[in-house]
Amino acid sequence: MSAALREFASRGYQQVTIEEIAEAAGVTKGAVYYWFTDKDDLGRDLQHELWDRITTRAVGEFDADGDIVTNLRRGFEAHLASLQDLGEARFFLRDAWVIPGLDAAGRVDHDAAIEMFAGMLQAAIQRGELVALDAEALARVLLGAFAEGTLHVLTTGSPGPTVAVIQHLLEPLRVVPRRRGSASTPQGKGR
């Protein structure tokens, strides 16, 4: 998979053949086919492994005692930092979004992420940390923003502006308790 990643990053996914991957890895074409049914199968496994590594780092930034908005911001920043640390894998991940055979596998991971994310958001809404919205709709909208932000960073290599935008999107979702005897309101609304 490392040899395939190097080849995909240097020449683009579509231009690389199984034969070239085998040669770069120092194995036979048959050995590649023993583990993978075709190039897309190898690409899906590689894509899944890379996203899993990024997700693990992002989730590792969550503080069990922290509020959800801070945790989401910290997780997204760790996610983007992971992209910067991937080097050549960034190019493969960027290209994988437009390759139908790889995009389908990414959708499976995406659907699992929505389910997990919606559960976290629902729990935060019930704790009174977030504005009361439909948790699944909120999960889909936020993950859509995170996905576009990720694609922007994969394309530009610059996470700073994207982090600032995501922070501005998240902060209004925070519920800030009013003073004693008052109802909670989203941050920045009312006094």
C-alpha positions as MATLAB code, in Angstrom:
seq = 'MSAALREFASRGYQQVTIEEIAEAAGVTKGAVYYWFTDKDDLGRDLQHELWDRITTRAVGEFDADGDIVTNLRRGFEAHLASLQDLGEARFFLRDAWVIPGLDAAGRVDHDAAIEMFAGMLQAAIQRGELVALDAEALARVLLGAFAEGTLHVLTTGSPGPTVAVIQHLLEPLRVVPRRRGSASTPQGKGR';
ca = [
       0.000    0.000    0.000;
       2.920    2.360    0.662;
       4.267    1.778   -2.833;
       0.817    2.345   -4.309;
       0.467    5.585   -2.356;
       3.806    6.837   -3.670;
       2.813    6.011   -7.230;
      -0.661    7.561   -6.900;
       0.790   10.721   -5.367;
       3.484   11.165   -7.970;
       1.512   10.369  -11.141;
      -2.176   10.384  -10.216;
      -4.461    7.478   -9.456;
      -5.805    7.007  -12.989;
      -2.342    6.777  -14.564;
      -0.993    4.002  -12.321;
      -1.441    0.304  -13.151;
      -1.330   -2.764  -10.916;
       1.836   -3.821  -12.737;
       3.527   -0.538  -11.814;
       2.414   -0.857   -8.200;
       3.809   -4.382   -8.034;
       7.110   -3.246   -9.535;
       7.383   -0.306   -7.127;
       6.641   -2.630   -4.193;
       9.149   -5.214   -5.372;
       6.514   -7.963   -5.633;
       4.821   -9.826   -8.452;
       1.568   -8.730  -10.021;
       0.075  -11.995   -8.693;
       1.031  -11.023   -5.151;
      -0.912   -7.766   -5.489;
      -3.910   -9.674   -6.842;
      -3.665  -12.117   -3.949;
      -4.470   -9.288   -1.529;
      -6.590   -7.020   -3.744;
      -9.132   -7.822   -6.457;
      -8.146   -4.755   -8.492;
      -6.664   -1.275   -8.230;
      -9.889    0.194   -6.845;
      -9.918   -2.430   -4.075;
      -6.367   -1.429   -3.135;
      -7.297    2.255   -3.361;
     -10.360    1.791   -1.132;
      -8.289    0.002    1.517;
      -5.645    2.695    1.356;
      -8.234    5.473    1.549;
      -9.969    3.813    4.520;
      -6.670    3.344    6.365;
      -5.688    6.994    5.855;
      -9.089    8.361    6.969;
      -9.068    6.010    9.954;
      -5.671    7.367   11.015;
      -6.918   10.964   10.668;
     -10.145   10.228   12.559;
      -8.294    8.519   15.399;
      -6.122   11.599   15.862;
      -9.137   13.938   15.763;
     -11.131   11.882   18.269;
      -8.061   11.760   20.500;
      -8.388   15.529   20.956;
     -11.825   15.243   22.554;
     -11.891   16.078   26.260;
     -14.559   14.100   28.113;
     -15.048   17.049   30.466;
     -15.053   19.667   27.697;
     -18.028   21.199   25.950;
     -19.088   19.962   22.533;
     -18.281   23.125   20.563;
     -14.732   23.269   21.908;
     -14.318   19.549   21.275;
     -15.598   19.861   17.698;
     -13.219   22.733   17.006;
     -10.268   20.887   18.556;
     -11.135   17.690   16.676;
     -11.401   19.527   13.362;
      -8.083   21.305   13.943;
      -6.427   17.943   14.722;
      -8.055   16.506   11.597;
      -6.548   19.283    9.472;
      -3.169   18.972   11.204;
      -3.222   15.268   10.332;
      -3.693   16.181    6.680;
      -0.580   18.330    6.829;
       1.369   15.428    8.342;
       0.352   13.004    5.576;
       2.632   14.504    2.942;
       2.058   12.749   -0.367;
      -1.123   11.065    0.892;
      -2.862   14.456    0.750;
      -2.813   14.301   -3.049;
      -4.306   10.813   -3.113;
      -7.085   11.783   -0.682;
      -7.899   14.895   -2.707;
      -8.110   12.905   -5.939;
     -10.080   10.043   -4.341;
     -13.121   12.322   -3.971;
     -13.654   12.358   -7.728;
     -12.922    8.697   -8.521;
     -16.230    6.794   -8.536;
     -14.711    3.476   -7.448;
     -13.176    5.122   -4.385;
     -15.951    7.570   -3.616;
     -18.416    4.731   -2.970;
     -16.208    3.324   -0.203;
     -15.778    6.782    1.256;
     -19.565    7.109    1.427;
     -19.778    4.026    3.672;
     -17.296    5.610    6.100;
     -19.166    8.905    5.803;
     -22.506    7.312    6.717;
     -20.947    5.693    9.791;
     -19.484    9.053   10.775;
     -22.883   10.744   10.452;
     -24.469    8.199   12.769;
     -21.728    8.620   15.403;
     -21.677   12.413   15.031;
     -25.476   12.718   15.293;
     -25.370   10.719   18.525;
     -22.749   13.045   20.004;
     -24.711   16.117   18.946;
     -27.984   14.721   20.318;
     -26.335   14.070   23.689;
     -24.956   17.637   23.712;
     -28.399   19.040   22.857;
     -29.921   17.036   25.715;
     -27.245   18.370   28.089;
     -28.159   21.894   27.012;
     -24.786   22.637   25.379;
     -26.119   23.127   21.840;
     -29.046   24.946   20.320;
     -31.970   22.520   20.034;
     -31.858   21.440   16.379;
     -32.422   18.140   14.615;
     -29.239   16.227   15.457;
     -29.065   14.258   12.198;
     -29.593   17.357   10.048;
     -26.973   19.223   12.097;
     -24.538   16.304   11.779;
     -24.980   16.216    7.996;
     -24.573   19.982    7.595;
     -21.507   20.166    9.851;
     -19.858   17.124    8.276;
     -20.569   18.642    4.872;
     -18.810   21.824    5.976;
     -15.940   19.773    7.424;
     -15.668   17.793    4.167;
     -15.530   20.946    2.045;
     -13.058   22.469    4.492;
     -10.956   19.328    4.228;
     -11.024   19.450    0.436;
     -10.042   23.129    0.554;
      -7.045   22.348    2.775;
      -6.071   19.351    0.617;
      -6.106   21.680   -2.394;
      -4.469   24.768   -0.874;
      -2.301   23.212    1.840;
      -3.289   26.073    4.156;
      -5.499   25.168    7.143;
      -5.606   28.570    8.895;
      -8.436   30.209    6.932;
     -10.518   27.038    7.031;
     -10.129   26.698   10.808;
     -11.300   30.302   11.221;
     -14.402   29.689    9.098;
     -15.305   26.471   10.930;
     -14.912   28.226   14.283;
     -17.323   30.950   13.154;
     -19.803   28.288   12.072;
     -19.612   26.385   15.362;
     -19.729   29.192   17.923;
     -23.365   30.258   17.298;
     -24.444   26.682   18.075;
     -23.180   27.016   21.648;
     -25.812   27.619   24.307;
     -24.633   30.111   26.897;
     -26.614   30.049   30.129;
     -28.283   33.311   30.999;
     -27.942   34.790   34.387;
     -29.856   33.243   37.201;
     -33.538   32.800   36.464;
     -33.196   33.355   32.702;
     -33.482   30.861   29.864;
     -30.409   29.791   27.884;
     -29.752   31.384   24.520;
     -27.279   30.785   21.737;
     -24.053   32.706   22.202;
     -24.330   36.249   20.921;
     -28.158   36.278   21.037;
     -29.870   38.405   23.632;
     -28.399   39.284   27.004;
];
